[in-house]
Amino acid sequence: MEERKIRVAITHGDINGVGYEVILKTFADPTMLELCTPIVYGSPKIAAFHGKTLSIDTPFTVIRNARDAQDGKLNMLAVVDDETKIEMGTSTPESGEAAKVAIDKALEDYKAGLFDVLVTAPVSKNSIKGFNGHTNYIEHVLNDGKRGLTILTNDDLRVALVTNNVAIKDIAESITKQKIVEKATIFHQALRRDLRVSSPRIAVLALNPRCGEDGVLGDEEQTVITPAINELAEKGIQVFGPYAADDFFGRSAYYRFDGVLAMYHDQGQTPFKAVAYENGVRFTTGLDLIRTAPAHGVNYAAAGKNITDEQSLRNAIYVAIDVWRNRQNYDKPYENPLPKLYHERRDESEKVRFHKKPEE
């Protein structure tokens, strides 16, 4: 049994989107406070505005430092200017700045060891200058040499991407054997350590339609993807493919695998959201920091209307906690390995003797 509740940091996301709606709805259920101690990085005043606008009466406690977070409470950490202008349903520089301030403060507190896992409400890349997604940003800020990988997950499907947020015209040249091997290796380790799949089977998707039809529609399958699969197999990682994406998802072949490695954003995101938009989770693995997020975006069109389902955020919290526990259990046997009790006693003369050519 855990000695204390897991501390879950939650950044409020874009204040003009549905972030506060799903946060307040999630913690309207008191059982969530029995599971963890939430710390929302945001603004009490902005949270109250959203609660009043949406008629969601979820109580919260205002704190000024994450160290002051109380168990059994929804802790609202004031990190954003209360006078920040709210324009519901619109991307603005102010909403982008408010989102970034929350992320930066959360990462600062993570380095100080003030929480265990991070859940990020959706943001708009358009409103944050130079921002290319949470995974890349966290990787840059932590700057510990580790590479992150985003996994989309629900009960039936886990998808990781070789490339993400890359223009279609640049995808082919962005995909290399080295990158596929790197991403698949991180994916494999995440399935084992974070999700506790003992012997993961990973399906690798093709880049071109119909797997390139023997080079007629492209040769990346022969020149890049298959060599990467072969190298991974030599390392003992179970990878299969490449599979044509349309046929693979059309036949629901993903049920036969523990994970799917897609080549680019829409190839993996589109089928995933088709089956898991309301309950799917984004999970960043490969870093020491455990970060999850709801699969949906800021959804400006639904902002302020109280029509967004909170299940995706709720699941993001569940996944973050599960991964934290899984890592603890996976790593524990390696913390204090048993000392070697027997030491071989031999000298270099033995080595010479055993390598000596026998006399004829």
C-alpha positions, 0 to 999 in steps of 0.5 A: 500500500502506498504511504501517501497519495500520488500528487497529480499536477494538472495544467489548465490548458487554453483558458478559452477552450474546454480545459477548465470544464473537463477539470471541474467536471472530473473533480466534481466526483469526490472519489477522484480525491480518494485516488490522488491529490490534484494540483491545478496550475492555473488561476482561481479567478478564471476557474471560478468564472468557468464554473459559474458560466458552466454551472459546475459547482466544484469546490477548490482550495486556493494555494500559493505553493505546491508544497501546500497541497492538501489531500482530499481537496482540489488544489488550485495553484495560482500561477496566472494573472487573475486579470487575464482576459477570457474570450471563450472559443477564441485563440488569443495571445493572452490565452497562449501565454496563460497556458505556457506560464502554467506549463513552465511553473509545473516543470519548475516544480517537477524539478523540485520534486513537488509532484509525481505525474503531470496531466496537461489540459489541451492547448492551441499551438497557434497561440503559443509562439514557437510551441510544437507540442508538449512532448517536444517542449518538455524534452527541451526544458528538462534537457536531460538527453532523453527523448520522448515519444507520444503514445495514444492509448485506450483499452483496445489500441496503442499507437505511437508515431515515428514523425509528428507535426511534420508537413506531408511534403516533408514526411518521406525524407523525415523517416529514416531507419535510425528514427524507426529503430529509435522510436520502436525501441522506446515504444517497446520499453514503454509497453514493458515498463510503463504498461506492463506488457511482458512480451510486446508485439508491435505492428509497423505500418507502411508509408506508401499505399499498398506498401508501395506495390514493390516500388511502383508507389514508393520504395521506403518500405524496401529501403528504410522500413523493412531494414529497420524491422530486421535490425529490431528483430535482431535485438530481440524486439518483436516487430511485424510488418510493414502493413498497409494502414487502410487494410490494417485498420479496416480489418481491425488487425490491431487487436492482434498486437500490443502496439502500432507504430505509425509513420506520420501524424494522420496515419496514426491519429485518424484511426485512433480518434475514430475509435477513442476520441471521447475516452482516449489518452495521450501519453509521453514516454521515454522521459523521467516525467510521466505526462498524460493528456486527453486525446481531444484538443481545445475544442473552441467550438464547444467552449462555454457550452457544457457539452464536453465529456470529461472521460478523456481527462479522467482516463488521462489521470488514471493512466498517469497513476497506473504508469507511476505505479508500474514504474515503481514495481518494475524498477524495484527489483533493480534498486538493490540487486543481491551481491555476488557471493561467489567470485571466480579465482583464476589468474592470467596463466589459466587463460593462457592454458585454456587458449593454448593450442593442444599438442598433436 
